């Protein structure tokens, strides 16, 4: 995430994926037609993603069986009330174990909503199966909405509750903030609790973010400009000599596997919650999360494990004006046993996605490369200058990242 550069390559010319108009506003309005981003696939070819929806929700188990018969299926998307995410077909956790985890941690039985496939834009345009909803052949699956919030996140959020309440206004004051002229970093979470741990063949990136709220003269996700989303990322570095220097379109083979966490096959869950009172409750929100796999401009020695929200402005606002977000990513363990870490929350433009709804968010977020209007679109959660290695390292970043993070016990 930190210092991320967006590579824009391979103009998509199919009717389903084409992006031709000019940029509205900004210095690039007279530029040539914009290009969707692409990723480097396993065979070295440039690939894009597409989420093919089901005709109605189905169970994650049934969706996994359907995905196993499809060419280039990489994930199944799901939702269950206050949680949304993906289970990776190519990851290191079985659908059975993932369902058990969702039930244990979130009290949820997810509803599968689509299958994500990856291929060249040309092949996807030709594939009739990628154009129409997938028939499940079964009645709509009800599942169970999330009824729980991870215990450690509850403890982290409630640890700040007293200080926030002491300076908070009443619930009746929760009007939407004026975002016409937001200050530099007031879109960013004040607090970030980060736990990076190893669980067998998985690396668990668990992140809890907190905003104090506009009514408390604090930060607020609603301050994020309407044509920007946010990406919450943690970086795993390798010091292997084969991957020093250069960017991902010119890396030696195996670069996605070398750091301690791989840059593919993630299963992730995003939970929007309402903190306040004695409880922290799961709350549905239309934030539209995505796994940000498109990092062609990143250095060869860094894997960016980033989950984005197209609409962070939709994060619920609780009593006393504060809000919170929980992100949990299960990434396959890489070759390295440990490595340097960094992290940040980054504002990225979403104009190209709004104008091209058929594109996967990982392929369209950040295409315009517009600078954040207030001039500061990056909030560090961990600077690499601290020299902290992962996994099995946990820390707390306060004060919108303007003060040094503090190590905590995992």
Secondary structure, 3 states (H helix, E strand, C coil): CCCCCCCCCCCCCCCCCCCCCCCCCCCCCCCCCCCCCCEECCCCCEEEEEEEEEEEEEEHHHHHHHHHCCCCEEEEEEEECCEEEEEECCCCCCHHHHHHHHHHHHCCECEEEEEEEEECHHHHHHCHHHCCCECCCCCCCCCECCCCCCHHHHHHHHCCHHHHHHCCCCHHHCCCCCCCCCCCCCCCCCEEEEEEEEECCEEEEEEEEEECCHHHCCCCHHHCCCCEEEEEEEEEECCCHHHCCCEHHHCCCCHHHHCCECCCCCEEEEEEEEEECCEEEECCCCCCEEECCCCCCCECCEEEEEEEECCHHHCCCCHHHCEEEEEEEEEEECCCCCEEEEEEEEEEECHHHHHCCCCCHHHHCCCCCCCCCCCCCEEEEECHHHCCEECCEEEEECHHHCCCCEEECC
